[in-house]
Amino acid sequence: MFLPLDKTLVIAEAGINHDGDLDAAIQLIDAAVAADADYVKFQSFVAEELVLPIAERSTYIVEGSHEGESFRDLLKRLELDRAGQRQLSDYCKSKGIKFLSTAFDLQSLDYLCDEIGCDVIKVASADLTNLRFLRHCGTKNVPVILSTGMADLPEIDEALQTLQDAGTKEICILHCVSWYPSPPEIINLRAMHTLRDRYGLPVGYSDHSLGTTLPAAAVAMGARCIEKHFTLDPTAFGPDHKASLSPAELKEMIERIREVEAALGTGGLAPDDIADIELSQRRVHRRSIVTTKSINKGEPFTEENLGIKRPGTGMLPRELDLILGKPAARDIQAEVLLEPEDVAK
């Protein structure tokens, strides 16, 4: 399995937030490294292969476009050419972080897999119904991370079957909501459980909400992979900046995710699963059987002369019923722990 077993895979999504500037893309890689992400991901496309000049735009895309700029014009301005993608991949290697890019056309997919050597394919939600593209992914013999924004279960069924029939052996499904930014009330994190239970595959979450809360919540719910947009400046002009984290927020998100992972534990409650530091608190917080009055030798133990108080270093409270009615083996002071030898046989 390409997903790590001991931690959540975190993909820092730089996407198109470089605004077509290779120096900005390099700075985004540096920010992802500083945040301790596992991958930094960009987007690879040829604008003419992706959209018609008359393609519709969402409101957030319109807001991030220059006046008179078509969807194709916008994407053309944000394209990374092959030399640039190679430079970014090489820079990632030099910095010890994995390079990833979402391909939006067959040419870009071939370049990323066959030339750059990406070790995983990330399929965008927009291509979940693009069966020709999915079949081509299946020929690359690498794992696939599949986003499912906008998709219903029959569409996801078809996409997964297509990938598997084409030869894809490892798939992680990312729950996703394709709106930027996504308000919490439409995110439906429990959909991850639906996907996991239906397909028996690892699941994750591609987050388009504001802030760092929901990725950590997704990890607590079983997400094996988290993808999140980030930018050098969330106030910058462009379609994705305002739904992206700052570098400091990206670092904070990953720290929160790692804290949640540490807190999840194994789920075991056998004696060996309880931490020594917690076991030591039994002495402090648990209770023992104690005398509430002075008891003479031979006097029977009763509810009136015995009680249950801290500390938890004496006879266990569960033994009280076994002691009641038995005689004291010696004279015993009030307000002391009862010892086994105090009880006559």
Buried (B, 14 or more C-beta within 10 A) or exposed (E): EBBEEEBBBBBBBBBBBBBBBBEBBBBBBBBBBEBBBBBBBBBBBBBEEBBEEEEEBEEBBEEBBEEEBBBBBBBBBBBBEBEBBBBBBEBBEEBEBBBBBBBBBBBBBBBBBEEBEBEBBBBBBBBBBBBEBBBBBBEBEBBBBBBBBBBEEEEBEBBBEBBBEBEBEBBBBBBBBBBBBBEBEEBEBEBBEBBBEBBEBBBBBBBBBBEBEBBBBBBBBBBBBBBBBBBBEBEBEBBBBBBBBBBEBBBBBBBBBBEBBEEEEEEEEEEEEEEEEEEEEEEEEBBBBBBBBEBEEEBEBEEEBBBEBEBBEBBEBEBBEEBEEEBBBEEBEEEEBBBEEBBEE
